[in-house]
Amino acid sequence: MSLDNLVENVQATNSELKDADYDLDREACTELAMLVTALDPEEPDELVRRAIHALFDSYVQTGKLDFNLRSEYDATYDEYLAGMSYDEMAGGGQTFPQDEDEGRRYQY
């Protein structure tokens, strides 16, 4: 294959994506077409899913997700996963409900 083949394949994929059910701007459509051409997934949807996972992982690893969550919700992703704040995890301000079963839910 040559550069000419690559250009043709990207342009063809780009045209197909424009007819698909994606609401993408021109730049995103061209980038997705290049990725589809290079990686040859079964469906372009697979690359969209991978992109979401990559963006999510990037935001978690760099702390951007926690920054945005803390700004908007005063919580972090770890707190969200744990279902309790850091203060609650450390035992600060901990009060247990009267119900015996519920009170032991997070005791170790």
Phi, psi and omega in degrees: 000156184232178177300322179298319177297319179299312179301314179298315182294319178295317179296320179294316179295320178301316178298318179297320181292327178295328179276347181281184185269033181259140176254078185243148172285173186300317182295314180296321179296317179294319179294318177296321178299319178296317179295319178297317180296317184285320188262343176049057177287165178297320179221145176301333178304327180299320179290326177296317177298316179298320180297319178297315179298318181294317179296315179300312180299318179300316180292324177291312184295324182272352181086001180295325179295313179298320179300313181292320178294318180296319180295319186268322188239357184055043179211163176245172179295320177299319178296320177300313181296322182282338182078016179204158181284167177299321178300316179294323178296325181275357178090001179288133178062026185279124173232134182261143176296161181294326181297122184302316182293317180292326181293334181264003186304316184249013176277141179243000000 
